[in-house]
Amino acid sequence: MDRLLDFLDCLLSPPQRVWNIKPGSALRFALAHFVPTPLGAYKTILEARNWVLATADYLKSESDKWRRVFATLKMVWVLLASPYRGARAVGLNPQAAIGASAIFFGGGTAIVADQVLEGRSFQRGDSGVYTAPLDVPTEWSEANNTLDVQLGSTEIGTIVIENVTVGTAYTGSALPTGETNAILIGGLPETTTPAFTETFLEVGYLTIEKWACDDLNLTNIEAYQLNIKYNASDGQSISPVAGTPRNRGIGGGNRADSMTTSGGLYDQIKVQAATSGVNGKVDVLTLSNINSSGGPCVLDRIKAGTIDVILNEIGGDADFSTKEFTIATTVVYKNILNVDNVEVSGL
């Protein structure tokens, strides 16, 4: 402060005093007293940097703490408002969730059943039989925990199922009674008892990515563009054949809303054309990041514009002589990309 006053006094002095100042002395005075040295400037910048980083770390720490507080309060609220949903949220399977709700929160199984049936939704990841594009299941049973999407004459824009665990891949689960497959995508074969006319699932763009399966089998498929890339298995047989499938997309003008769900535990997943003689139609079908075990993952009776089968891990018996990843000769393509599909042990 004294230096600043001296400098100002020098500049504001009467003319006779200013004339006694040597040329450039005021500038030298300013440079010497107010412009920092390189080392001083670096130290100032360093102090400012450290303060900014310390402040950012503190704010991030406080934000994480508040986030955990609100997450805990939300979990407590869910648990108190609906014991069944709270028990499912912490990882219990449906049967265990019902038992825990009845035992620890009282009210008997009738109240628990009301909580289970209330507001079931595809978007929220609840199991059940969904007639696309409805978000509410048309059928549901606690005897199984299947996510079953049935497509009929209504054309669907997009269906996305991602970040789920299926089959015996989570504790306490088993495949539904009489079922041998963990995942079923496609149409259904013709049968006489009961009478059923064969169906196909028509898709504009089908994506199968980041699955973990005991087996992955593709059969009875037509694809204009077939992309098989970066899959790892401990035994593979990739044998599609060239043909003339047409490209396709599913239009239909005012088609149904999209269906999306993320996160969930299921004993089985089905996306099928389940109405006799009626092909299911969806423009974009994406199934991503699915962990399954207990049975094969099957894609059968599909007609598609493009199919991506990418970054999946298939197998687990460490025996290359058994073919856990198979693309049968009943799979027909117009164009194909078959890139870096490898056999590895230890999956």
C-alpha positions in Angstrom: 0.0 0.0 0.0 2.8 2.4 0.8 4.4 1.7 -2.5 1.1 2.4 -4.3 0.8 5.7 -2.4 4.3 6.7 -3.3 3.7 6.0 -7.0 0.5 8.0 -7.0 2.2 10.8 -5.2 4.9 10.8 -7.9 2.4 10.9 -10.7 0.3 13.6 -9.1 3.1 15.9 -8.0 3.3 19.5 -9.1 5.0 20.1 -12.4 8.2 21.4 -10.8 8.6 18.1 -8.9 7.8 16.0 -11.9 10.5 17.7 -13.9 13.0 16.5 -11.3 12.2 12.9 -12.1 14.5 11.1 -14.4 12.9 10.0 -17.7 11.3 6.6 -17.3 11.6 6.4 -13.5 7.8 6.2 -13.0 7.6 3.3 -15.5 10.6 1.5 -13.8 8.9 2.1 -10.4 5.7 0.5 -11.7 7.5 -2.5 -13.2 9.5 -3.1 -10.1 6.7 -2.9 -7.6 3.5 -4.0 -9.4 4.5 -6.5 -12.2 5.3 -9.8 -10.6 8.4 -11.8 -11.5 7.9 -15.1 -13.5 8.4 -17.1 -10.3 5.9 -15.0 -8.4 3.4 -15.2 -11.2 3.8 -19.0 -11.3 3.2 -19.2 -7.5 0.1 -17.1 -7.8 -1.2 -19.3 -10.6 -0.3 -22.5 -8.6 -2.2 -21.2 -5.5 -5.3 -20.4 -7.7 -5.1 -23.8 -9.3 -4.9 -25.6 -6.0 -7.8 -23.6 -4.6 -10.0 -24.5 -7.7 -9.1 -28.2 -7.4 -9.7 -28.3 -3.7 -13.1 -26.6 -4.1 -14.1 -29.0 -6.9 -13.1 -32.0 -4.8 -15.1 -30.7 -1.8 -18.2 -30.0 -3.9 -18.0 -33.5 -5.6 -17.7 -35.1 -2.1 -20.7 -33.3 -0.8 -22.7 -34.1 -3.9 -21.9 -37.8 -3.5 -23.0 -37.7 0.1 -26.3 -36.1 -0.7 -26.9 -38.5 -3.6 -26.5 -41.4 -1.2 -28.8 -39.8 1.3 -31.6 -39.3 -1.3 -31.1 -42.8 -2.7 -31.4 -44.3 0.8 -34.5 -42.2 1.5 -36.0 -43.3 -1.8 -35.3 -47.0 -1.0 -36.9 -46.6 2.5 -40.0 -44.9 1.0 -40.4 -47.7 -1.6 -40.0 -50.4 1.1 -42.6 -48.8 3.4 -45.0 -47.9 0.6 -44.8 -51.3 -1.0 -42.9 -54.1 0.8 -43.0 -56.4 -2.2 -41.5 -53.9 -4.6 -38.9 -52.9 -2.0 -37.9 -56.6 -1.5 -37.6 -57.0 -5.3 -35.5 -53.8 -5.6 -32.9 -55.3 -3.2 -32.6 -58.4 -5.3 -35.0 -61.0 -3.9 -36.8 -63.2 -6.4 -40.6 -62.9 -6.6 -41.3 -65.9 -4.3 -38.8 -64.7 -1.7 -40.2 -61.1 -2.0 -43.7 -62.3 -1.2 -42.6 -64.3 1.8 -40.5 -61.5 3.2 -43.3 -59.0 2.7 -45.8 -61.2 4.5 -43.5 -62.1 7.4 -41.7 -58.8 8.1 -44.4 -56.3 7.2 -47.6 -58.2 8.1 -51.0 -57.8 6.5 -51.1 -61.4 5.1 -50.7 -62.6 1.6 -53.9 -60.9 0.4 -52.4 -57.4 0.9 -49.1 -58.6 -0.6 -51.0 -59.8 -3.6 -52.6 -56.4 -4.1 -49.2 -54.8 -4.0 -47.8 -57.3 -6.5 -50.6 -56.8 -9.0 -50.8 -53.0 -8.7 -49.5 -51.0 -11.6 -47.4 -53.7 -13.3 -45.6 -52.2 -16.3 -43.2 -53.3 -19.1 -41.4 -50.0 -18.9 -40.7 -50.6 -15.2 -39.4 -54.1 -15.9 -42.2 -56.2 -14.4 -42.6 -59.7 -15.7 -45.8 -60.9 -17.4 -47.3 -61.5 -20.8 -47.5 -58.3 -22.8 -49.5 -58.0 -26.0 -47.5 -55.4 -27.9 -47.8 -52.5 -27.7 -49.6 -52.5 -24.3 -47.4 -51.5 -21.3 -49.7 -53.4 -18.9 -49.5 -57.2 -18.9 -52.6 -59.1 -20.2 -51.5 -62.1 -18.1 -49.4 -62.6 -15.1 -48.6 -65.4 -12.7 -46.3 -65.6 -9.7 -45.6 -69.2 -10.7 -43.1 -67.9 -13.2 -41.2 -64.7 -13.7 -41.2 -64.6 -17.5 -41.0 -61.5 -19.7 -43.2 -62.5 -22.6 -43.8 -60.0 -25.5 -46.3 -61.2 -28.0 -46.6 -59.5 -31.4 -49.6 -59.7 -33.6 -51.1 -57.6 -36.4 -50.1 -54.3 -34.8 -46.9 -52.9 -36.2 -44.4 -51.7 -33.5 -41.8 -48.9 -34.0 -39.2 -50.0 -31.5 -38.7 -52.6 -28.8 -35.7 -52.4 -26.5 -34.8 -54.8 -23.7 -31.5 -54.2 -22.0 -29.4 -54.7 -18.9 -31.3 -57.8 -17.6 -30.4 -61.2 -16.1 -32.2 -64.3 -17.3 -32.7 -68.0 -16.4 -30.5 -69.4 -13.6 -28.0 -66.6 -13.8 -29.3 -65.1 -10.5 -29.8 -66.8 -7.2 -33.0 -68.7 -6.6 -34.2 -68.7 -10.2 -35.1 -71.6 -12.5 -36.5 -71.9 -16.0 -40.3 -72.1 -16.1 -41.7 -75.6 -15.8 -41.5 -77.5 -19.1 -39.2 -74.9 -20.7 -35.6 -75.6 -21.9 -34.6 -72.2 -23.4 -33.6 -69.1 -21.6 -34.4 -66.7 -24.5 -36.7 -67.2 -27.4 -36.8 -64.6 -30.2 -38.8 -65.1 -33.4 -41.9 -66.9 -34.8 -43.5 -70.2 -34.0 -43.7 -73.5 -35.9 -46.8 -75.1 -37.3 -48.6 -77.5 -35.1 -51.7 -79.7 -35.4 -52.6 -80.1 -31.7 -53.4 -77.4 -31.0 -53.9 -76.2 -34.5 -51.4 -73.3 -35.2 -50.2 -71.9 -38.5 -46.5 -71.1 -38.7 -45.5 -67.5 -38.0 -42.4 -65.3 -38.5 -41.1 -62.2 -36.7 -40.5 -59.5 -39.3 -37.9 -56.9 -38.3 -36.3 -53.9 -39.9 -33.2 -53.9 -37.8 -32.4 -56.6 -35.2 -29.6 -56.1 -32.7 -28.3 -58.9 -30.5 -25.3 -57.6 -28.6 -23.4 -58.2 -25.4 -25.2 -61.4 -24.5 -23.8 -64.1 -22.2 -25.4 -67.5 -23.1 -24.8 -71.1 -22.6 -25.6 -71.6 -26.3 -26.7 -69.1 -29.0 -28.5 -70.8 -32.0 -29.8 -69.1 -35.1 -32.1 -71.0 -37.4 -34.7 -70.4 -40.1 -33.8 -66.8 -40.7 -33.7 -64.6 -43.8 -31.6 -61.4 -43.6 -30.7 -58.9 -46.3 -27.6 -57.8 -44.3 -26.1 -60.3 -41.8 -23.4 -58.9 -39.5 -21.6 -61.5 -37.3 -18.8 -59.6 -35.5 -16.5 -59.9 -32.5 -18.2 -62.9 -30.9 -16.3 -65.2 -28.5 -17.3 -68.8 -27.9 -15.7 -72.1 -26.8 -17.0 -73.8 -29.9 -18.6 -72.3 -33.0 -20.2 -73.4 -36.3 -21.1 -70.5 -38.6 -22.7 -71.8 -41.7 -25.2 -69.4 -43.3 -25.8 -69.6 -47.0 -26.1 -67.0 -49.7 -29.5 -66.2 -51.2 -31.8 -63.4 -52.3 -33.6 -62.1 -49.2 -35.0 -58.6 -49.7 -34.3 -55.6 -47.6 -37.1 -54.5 -45.4 -38.3 -52.0 -42.8 -41.6 -51.8 -40.9 -43.6 -48.8 -41.7 -47.4 -48.6 -41.4 -47.9 -44.9 -40.9 -49.5 -44.3 -37.5 -47.9 -47.4 -35.9 -47.8 -48.2 -32.2 -45.7 -46.5 -29.6 -42.3 -47.9 -28.7 -41.7 -50.3 -25.8 -38.5 -49.9 -23.7 -37.4 -51.6 -20.5 -34.0 -51.5 -18.8 -33.0 -53.7 -15.8 -34.7 -56.7 -14.4 -34.5 -60.4 -13.3 -36.4 -62.9 -15.3 -36.6 -66.7 -15.5 -37.1 -66.4 -19.3 -37.5 -63.9 -22.1 -39.7 -64.3 -25.1 -40.4 -62.0 -28.0 -42.5 -63.9 -30.4 -45.2 -63.8 -33.1 -47.7 -65.8 -31.0 -50.9 -65.4 -33.0 -51.6 -68.3 -35.5 -50.9 -67.3 -39.1 -50.0 -63.7 -38.2 -46.4 -62.5 -38.5 -45.3 -60.1 -35.8 -43.8 -56.8 -37.1 -41.3 -54.5 -35.4 -39.1 -51.9 -37.1 -36.2 -51.9 -34.6 -35.7 -54.7 -32.1 -32.7 -54.3 -29.7 -31.7 -56.8 -27.0 -28.5 -55.6 -25.3 -26.4 -56.5 -22.3 -28.2 -59.7 -21.3 -26.7 -62.3 -18.9 -28.4 -65.7 -19.2 -27.8 -69.3 -18.2 -29.7 -72.5 -17.6 -30.7 -73.0 -21.3 -29.9 -71.9 -24.9 -30.6 -68.5 -26.4 -32.6 -69.1 -29.6 -33.3 -67.0 -32.6 -35.7 -68.8 -35.0 -38.1 -67.9 -37.8 -37.1 -64.3 -38.4 -37.2 -62.2 -41.6 -35.1 -59.1 -41.2 -33.5 -56.2 -43.2 -30.4 -56.2 -41.0 -29.3 -58.4 -38.2 -26.3 -57.5 -35.9 -24.9 -60.3 -33.7 -22.1 -58.5 -32.0 -19.8 -58.8 -29.0 -21.5 -61.9 -27.4 -19.9 -64.5 -25.2 -21.2 -68.0 -25.6 -20.4 -71.3 -23.9 -18.7 -72.3 -20.8 -17.7 -76.0 -21.1 -14.2 -75.2 -22.4 -14.7 -77.9 -25.1 -14.1 -76.7 -28.7 -15.6 -79.9 -30.1 -19.1 -78.9 -28.8 -20.5 -76.0 -30.8 -22.3 -73.6 -28.5 -22.5 -70.8 -31.1 -24.3 -72.0 -34.2 -25.6 -70.3 -37.3 -27.4 -73.0 -39.3 -27.6 -73.5 -43.0 -31.3 -72.5 -42.7 -30.0 -68.9 -42.2 -30.0 -67.2 -45.6 -28.3 -63.8 -46.3 -28.0 -61.4 -49.3 -24.9 -59.7 -47.8 -22.7 -60.7 -44.9 -19.9 -59.4 -42.6 -18.2 -62.2 -40.7 -15.5 -60.5 -38.7 -13.2 -61.7 -35.8 -15.4 -64.4 -34.3 -13.1 -66.4 -32.2 -13.0 -69.6 -30.2 -11.6 -69.1 -26.7 -11.5 -71.1 -23.5 -12.4 -70.0 -20.1 -15.7 -68.2 -20.8 
